[in-house]
Amino acid sequence: MPAQSVELLFRSLNKGALAPVYYFYGPEDVLKDEAVKTIVDRALDPTLRDFNLDQRSAATLDAEEVHALCNTLPMLAERRVVLLRDIEGWKRKTKGRAEFLRYLQRPSPETVVIMVQGSGEEAEDRELAAGAYAVRFDPLPLERARKWLSHQAAKLGLTLEPDAAEHLMRSVGSDLSALTSELAKLASLPSGEPLTAERVGELVGVRHGETLWDWREAVLDGQAGLAASLLPSILAQPGVSGVKLLTTLGTALVGLGLARAHYDRGMRGRSLEAAVLKSLLSARPFGLLGYKEEASRWSSWAPRWPSQRIRAALRAARDTDQALKDTTISDDRGLLTDLVLRIGLSSAEAA
């Protein structure tokens, strides 16, 4: 059957509906684990879970083991759950896989089988998906990751002030694994007081106002001095490189070009934001802040960025991208500082 959405999966589970076989694949492992936990909680009585839950690596199973796992009757319960991990290691011609494909034709009504494919192999296994409730788990857009963060913080008993939650998202992004790790650090603190952006920054290792998004905004706001001064601390952060900063800025410049095109057609205010947001929702690009927030920012920058200024900035970004790949004369900081100054100069010339 066609792959279902993550939203539809959780909606059906919240209603108590259970499929006989699930197949989870895609790059977002944290959401897969949450889905597995939800299914196990729905299917099994906690007091009998140890008797009716089997977890195995698919690659280690022979045909007899597959048959026994999937067809054994539950003990003192209506159902049992079989969790098969490492599905990507199940080679196509193994006897265990062949036995499971036969099982998919007539799955046991007393067994719920959950197949979990690791994030290292993102492609769908069509044979397995054809006989299962298949769900692809992709990284969450930033707006949905914010909601996920709020939900997880509440479960841990954490109170994050709005600017603290925003700083955490700006520092870590929408990587749920990284957010889970940072929330665990915050949960180890003494409880009672709401966490501020400054306190979150101390634990995350990224000070408030010194994220790659703050750098991007300084560049596009025409604050070349501030943007250049932020580079040393931002480039020292884990997972940040010159290429990542350049990609973030380049995406914003393309979005700014879109906003300016609407602006030149006479759109202003809310109508301008609505037009930009519509384009974002149509393309749904990753690696941005929330779409509404980006639409608002790009629209606010549009009056100060005529098309010739945007083209000049894009040419400077292109040259910097080539230099980052080829040069041995300067480092990332030097090349990005030069980019910031070139964009600042183009701003002065445009003015």
Secondary structure, DSSP 8 states (H G I E B T S, - for coil): ---B-HHHHHHHHHTT---SEEEEESS-HHHHHHHHHHHHHHHS-GGGHHHHEEEEEGGG--HHHHHHHHH---SSSS-EEEEEE-GGG--TT-HHHHHHHHHHHS--TTEEEEEE--TT--S--HHHHHTSEEEE-----HHHHHHHHHHHHHHTT--B-HHHHHHHHHHHTT-HHHHHHHHHHHHTS-SSS-B-HHHHHHHHT--TT-SHHHHHHHHHTT-HHHHHHHHHHHHTSTT--HHHHHHHHHHHHHHHHHHHHHHHTT--HHHHHHHHHHHHHHH--SSSS-HHHHHHHHHHHGGG--HHHHHHHHHHHHHHHHHHHH-SSS-HHHHHHHHHHHHHHHHHHH-
